[in-house]
Structures are given as C-alpha cells and as structure tokens.
C-alpha cells in the first residue's frame, strides 16, 4: 500500500470530521456543506450524497437548498 501524503491525510481527517458533524446535525450549515464539497474526491461523492439524502428522507418538509445540492452532485 502506498504511503499517503501528509496533505491527503489532513484532508481526509477534516472531511471525515465535517461529514460526521453534518450527519449528526439536523440542520447543517451551508458553509460546512460548502467546505465538504471543496474537500470531496470523486470516490467520496456517494457517501456525502447518502448523508444529504438521509436528511431529505428524515424531514417531512425537506430543505430546498439541500435538494438542490444533491441535484448538483448528480449533474
């Protein structure tokens, strides 16, 4: 297995931390979501989309901006 670069390790640690916070937060901030999207790699898009879709599924009146984020990810 190839050794990860220090910057990649930090990026992944920060991304994982932010994704855990978004998953736990009923109404995650758009700023935090923007930061996550800036850190995502192609391989991580599905995990992030799943978190957003869980928020949409759990809310009787889902956030339109949250739906729009998922649509942008799917484009």
CORNORKA-V64218 format. One record per residue. N is the residue number from 1. SS is DSSP state (hx for helix, st for strand, lp for the rest). D_FIRST is the distance of its C-alpha to the first C-alpha in whole Angstrom. Layout:
BEGIN
n & ss & d_first
N & SS & D_FIRST
N & SS & D_FIRST
END
This chain:
BEGIN
n & ss & d_first
1 & lp & 0
2 & lp & 4
3 & lp & 6
4 & lp & 9
5 & lp & 12
6 & hx & 15
7 & hx & 17
8 & hx & 15
9 & hx & 14
10 & hx & 18
11 & hx & 19
12 & hx & 17
13 & hx & 19
14 & hx & 22
15 & hx & 21
16 & hx & 21
17 & hx & 24
18 & hx & 26
19 & hx & 25
20 & hx & 26
21 & hx & 29
22 & hx & 30
23 & hx & 30
24 & hx & 32
25 & lp & 35
26 & lp & 37
27 & lp & 38
28 & lp & 35
29 & lp & 36
30 & hx & 36
31 & hx & 34
32 & hx & 31
33 & hx & 31
34 & hx & 31
35 & hx & 28
36 & hx & 26
37 & hx & 27
38 & hx & 26
39 & hx & 23
40 & lp & 21
41 & lp & 19
42 & hx & 20
43 & hx & 18
44 & hx & 19
45 & hx & 23
46 & hx & 24
47 & hx & 23
48 & hx & 25
49 & hx & 28
50 & hx & 28
51 & hx & 29
52 & hx & 31
53 & hx & 33
54 & hx & 33
55 & hx & 35
56 & hx & 37
57 & hx & 38
58 & hx & 39
59 & lp & 41
60 & lp & 45
61 & lp & 45
62 & lp & 42
63 & lp & 41
64 & hx & 42
65 & hx & 39
66 & hx & 37
67 & hx & 38
68 & hx & 38
69 & hx & 34
70 & hx & 33
71 & hx & 35
72 & hx & 33
73 & hx & 30
74 & hx & 31
75 & lp & 33
END
